[in-house]
Amino acid sequence: MTLHAEVDPADRLVAASPEFLTLNERAGGAMGQPLANPQIAAMVRLSRRLQIPLSRAVTIADMDVDIDCWVRAEPGSRATMLTISPLRERAAWRPVQPALAVPYPAGADWTWDVDAALRLQRLSIEAARRHGIDAASVLGQPLTRLFTLQSDPHGALPLLEAVASVDDFAEQPAVLAGSVDRFMLAGHVRRDRGGAFAGFAGAAFVHPAGIRPDHRPRTGLDGAFNHRLDRILRAPLGRIVANADSINAGADGPIDPQYADYAADIASAGRHLMGLIDDLADIEAIEREDFAAEAGIVDMADVVRRGAGLLAVRAADAGVTIDRGGTDEPQPVRGEFRRILQIMVNLIGNAVRYSPRGSTVWLRLQRDGDRVFAIVADQGKGIAPEDHERVFAKFERVDTSEPGGSGLGLYIARRLARVMGGDLTVDSAPGEGARFVLSLPAA
């Protein structure tokens, strides 16, 4: 739509299309009065003085929006003719209100601040140096330039959910960019004096009670490749997942539900690939000749309860009950906490995935002599005896037509169990469910 107006030699508006007249009146002008927009008025005077047509971009303020226009002023003997072509509307500029002070989450290893666009505004300098971060290069950049966000055990990104709901968040898994160091992020929401979202007062927690990749130096061709996984694959995939989740959550405004579903599918596929990258990095670690688990005393009952808790939401969504009876009494074993948790999350996750709706997954602990056994039993369709060893092979899946992982989880789990002096076995038959047994040395 093109708007028109005429201005006399005294800079008064003498004719206008209804649309321009409305804009001019809302800005405080009127017919027979000087133009209300000073930029257009200045163009008219310059065009008349030079006696040449002028064209330039002008912004017209209209209530709560700014209208970017292309304006042409053409001088005539009796009036200067104006032609206004609106290009786009955008929200009117408003001064940014300072964010109100809020405390950082307690117990943080280091802290950071982001604004409403999730751009880093502050970073703990000492912590940045300790982790090899050039603080000057990341300030003003999106938080995702510093951290690759990962989904939690329930497939969600707590930070993005917090943006959508304007609320605090916690337990956001993340990987430090350019490394394999993992953190848990948390943040308290910040608001400006008008109550609008102004960012987060954030915290990073090192050594979370989750699964972290091996930190030993990598060697060889595979090591060089996997050392670059974060740069080559993990970082761009993290951005894809984060952007798709933002679209799905409507963080930038409502969208068609069909496109929101597309975004959810993209995020789900991205998380699947991120899981595969994690598995490949784990394989590189556990297949090294010098790989060894950290020696320590771990309460197996606590690990089983934690694993069940991490998968509680997924089980509820699948209509599966997790029965963890008999896991209240401590059962100390020798091994590495995060590796044992990794095994249990894999076993319980598989049991939930392959269990029919309305069924139960049983978790039990037993001690026999110098061994402690953690048992995960489901009511799925079972595994034929000839496939019992095959399920522990690399990249093997018994039924590729069913939704599942990469075929690496059980391979990694058994190798980890054996590195810690234990084992992982299966007892199953078609139609009778599956019973996986993790054994570890008793402490």
N, C-alpha and C positions, 0 to 999 in steps of 0.2 A: 504494500500500500504506500503510495506517494502522497505527501502533504504539500500544500501550496500556501503562499502568503505574499502580500505586497506591503512594502514599507515606503512612506513618502519621504521627501527630502528633510523633513524634521524628525526622522527616525520613528514616526508613529505608525502603528499597524492600521492599515486602511482596508485590507481585504484578507480573507483567510478561509481555507477549507475548514469544515466543522471540526475535524480531528485536531488540526493545529490550533484552532481557536480554543478548544477544550484544554489542550496542554498548556497554552499560554495563560489561560485564566487560572488553572490550578497552580501555576507558578507565581501568581499575583498580578498578571497583566490584564489588559482589557482592550477592546477595539477602540482606536483613537488615542491609545496611550503608547509609550515607548515599549519595545520588545522586552519581555521579562527575562529572556536568556541573554546574559551579557556576551557570551561568545558569538552568538548569531548577530547580535547588535553590532559588535565590533567588525564582523565580516561585512555587514551591510555598509558601514561607514567607509571601510577601506576600499570596497569595490566601487562605491560612488566616487570617492576621491581619485582613484586611479583610472576610473572609467574602463575597467576590464572585468570580465567574469572571474569569480573565484570559487574554488571547490575545496572543501576540506572536511575532516572528521570532527564532529562535535558531539558532546554528551549532553542530553537534556535530562534534567532531574525531574522526575514525576512521582510524587508521593514516596512510596517505599521502593521504587525501582529507578534505575538509571537506564536511559535509552541511548544506545550508541547509534548515531545517524551519520549519513553523508549529506552535507548541505552544499547547495550551489546558489550563489548570489549573482544575479545578472542585472547591472544598472540599466535603467531606461530614462527617457526624457521626463517622465512624470512620477515614476516609482521604481524601486528596486524589487525585482521578482525573486522570490525564494522558492526553491524546490528542496524538500526534505525527504530523504529515503531512509526510514528506520532500518537498521541492520540487525540489532539484537537487544533484548532486555536482560538486565541482570540486577541482582539485589543491590540496593543502594549501599554505598560505603558507610560504615559506621565505625567510630573510634573503638579500638579494642580495649575492653575493660581489663584492668589487671586482675590476675587470678588471686583468689583468696588463699592464704597460707593453710596448708594441711600437713600433718605429720607424714613421714615416710613409714612404710610397713616395718614393724619391729624386727630386729635380729638380722638385718640385711648385711651381706658381705660388701656390697657397694650400692650406691643410689644414683638415680637419674631423673630428669624431668623432661616431659614432652608437652607440646602445646596442643591445641584442639585439632591440628592437622597431623598429630603424632610425629612432629619434628623434634629432634633432640635439642633441648635448651640448656641442659647442664649435665655434667657427668663427673663422677668422683675421679679426680685426677690421679690419685695414687693407685686406685684400682685399675684405671685405664692403663697406666704404665706397667702394672704387674701383669696384665694380660696382653701387653704388646699393642695397645690401641693408641692411635694418634688422635687424641681428643679433638684437636683443632680441625681435623679433616672430617669428623662425623657430626660436629655441632651444626645445627641447622638442617641436617639431613634426616630423612625418615628413620624411625626406629628400626625398620626392617633392613636398613643398611648396616646396622650394628648386629642385629640378631635375626636369625632365620626362625620364624615362629613355627612350632610343630603342634599337631593336634594332641589333646590329652587322651587318656585311655578311653574316653567316651566319644572320641571323634570330633570334639569341639575345640574351638580356639577361644579360651576364656577372655583374652584381651579384646578381641573384636566383639564378643557378646557384651562386654562391659561398655564399649563405645556405643553400641546400639541402645543399651538400656541406661546409659549414663550412670554407671555404678562402679564400685570397687571390683577388683578382680584378684585372683590368686591362682597359684599352681598352673601358670602358663609355661609349658615346656619350650625351650629355645636353645639354639646352637649359636655360639659366638661366630660371627662371620670370619671366614678364612681359617677356621680351626675345627677341632672336633670336641671342644670344651662345651659341656652342657650345663644349663642353668635352669632354675625355676624363677619366673618373673612374677611379681605382684605389684599392685598399684592402688593408691587411694585417689579417687576422682577429685579433680579440682574444678571449681566453678568461679566465674567472674562475679562482679557485684550485682549483675543483673540476673544471676542464677543460671546462665548458659554454660555449657560444657567448655572447659578451658584446658583440658589435658589431664595428665596423671602425675602424681608424685610417686615415682616407681622405685623398685628395688630388685636386685639380682641376688639369688642365693646359690652359692657354689655347692657342689656335692649333694644334689638332691637325693631323696630316697627313691630314685628311679633308675633307669638303665642308662649308663654312660659308656661310650665307646672306650676301647683300650687306648691308653695314652703312651705306650711305649713307642720308640722311634720305629718308623717303617723302613723296610729295606726291600731291594729287588724291584723287578718290573711291576708286579702287582701292587707293591707298596707305593711306588711312585704314582701309579694310576689312582689308587684309592686315596692317597694323600690329597689329590686334587679334586676328589669327588665334590667337596663342598663348593669349590669355585665353579666346576663344570656343570654339575647337576643339582646339588642340594639348594644352592642359593636361588637360581631361577625357578626351581620347582616351588620353593617356599614363597616366592613372590606370586606365582600363579595361584597357589592355594589361598594365600592371604587376600589377593584381589578377588578371587571367585567367592570367597566367604563374605567379603565386603559387599559384593553385588547381591548375593543371596540374602544378606541381612538388611539390605536397603539402606546401607550407611550413608549413601549420597542421595537418597530420595527413593520413593516408591517406584517399582518397575513392574512390568507385566509378570504375573505368577509363572507363566510358561518359561520366561527367560530366567527367573529366579531358580526354577528347577534345573535348567541347563547349567547355571552356575554351581548349584549343589553337586551335579554330576561331575563337573570339571574338578571341583575341590576333592571329591571322593577319589577320583582317578589319580589326582596329584598325591594324595596321602598314601595311596597304594604304592606308587612309585617311590615315595620317600621311605616307606617301610622296606622296600626292596633294597634301596641304597644302604639303609642301616644294616640289613642282613649281609650284604656284600662286604661292608666294612668289618662286621663281626667275623665273617669267614676268614678274611685276611688275617685278623688277629689270632683266632684260635688255631689256624693251620700253620702258624709259624712254629719252628722247632723249639724256640725259646719261650713259647707262651706258657704262662703259669698263672693260676688264680691266686689272689691274695689269701694268705692263711689267717683264719680267725675263728672265733666261736660265735655261732649264729643260732638264734632261737627259731627253729623250723616252724613252730606253731605261729609265731609272729609273722613270718614270711607268708605262710599260707593265708592267714587272715588278711594281710595287706593285699595279696594277689586277688583274693575274693572281693575285697572292697573296691579295687581298681576296676573290676569287671561287673560290678553290681548293676550299674545303669544299663550296660549292654545286655546283661541277662534279663533285666526287667523288660526292656524293649522287645526281646525275643520271646518273652513269656516263659522263661526258664528259671527255675528255683535253684539257688546254690545252697546246699546243705553242708555247713562246715562243722557239724557236731563233732566233739572230741578233739577240737583244736585249741581248747582253753588252757590245757596244762603245758608248761614249757617243755620243749624237746631240743636241747642243745646239740648242734652238729658242728663239724669242722668244715669250713668253706668260706666263700666270699659272698657277703650279703647280696650285692647287686646282681651277681650271676645266678644265685639261687632264686631270687625274685624273678629274674628274666625267664628262667625255666618254668616257674610256676605260672607266670602270666601267660606264657605260650600254651601250657597244658590246659589251664582253665579256659582260656580263650578258644582253643580248639573244641573243647567239650561243649561250650555254649554254642559255638557256630554250628556244630553238627547234631545238636539235640533238637528234637521236635518240640513245638510249642506245647506247654503244659507239662513238660517232663522235668526231671530233677538231675542236677549234677552233684555228686557226693564227694566231699573232701574228707579224708581220714588220715590220721597219723598213727604209726605203730613203731615200737622199738623191739628189736630182736637181737640180743647180744650186743655186739659193738656196731650195730647198724640201726639207723632210723629210716623208716619208709614213709614217704608222702604219696598217698593214693588219690588219683583223680578218676572217677568213674562216671560215665554218662549212659543215657538210654537211646543213643543213636543207632544207626543201622549196623554198626559193627564192622570189623575188619577180618577178612579171611586169613587163616593161618599162614598161607603161602605169601601173604603181603606184609606179615609182621615186621620183617627186616627191611622190606622195601620202603616203608613209611619213614625210616630213619636215613634213607639215602639222600644225597644232595640233589635238589631240584625234582624230587619224586613226589607225585601225588597219586593216590590210588584211583580216585574218580575226578578227572579233570573237568567233567561237566558240571560239578558242583562249585559254588562260590567258595573261594578259599584264598590262601596266601600264595607264596612263591615256591613252596616245596623246600624251604630252607630252615624253617623254624625248628622242626624236630631233629634235623641233622645237627644244628647248632646246639640245641638243648642236650643231646646225648654227649656230644664232644665236651661240653662244659661240665656235665656230670662226671665224666670219666677223668677229666683233668683234676677235679676236686677229690678223686679217690672213690667215686661212687659209680652209679650206672642208671640208665633209664631203659625200662622195658615195657612191653605191652602185652596184655592178655585179653583176647577178644575173639569173637566168632560172629558170623553174619546173623543179624537179627537179635543179638544179645548185648549190644552196646560195646563200649571199649573201656578198658581199665589200664591206665598208665601208672607206672610205679617208679618214683624217683627214690633211689637209695643213696645215703651219704653216711660217712663215718660219724658215729656218735661221739660227742665231746665228753 
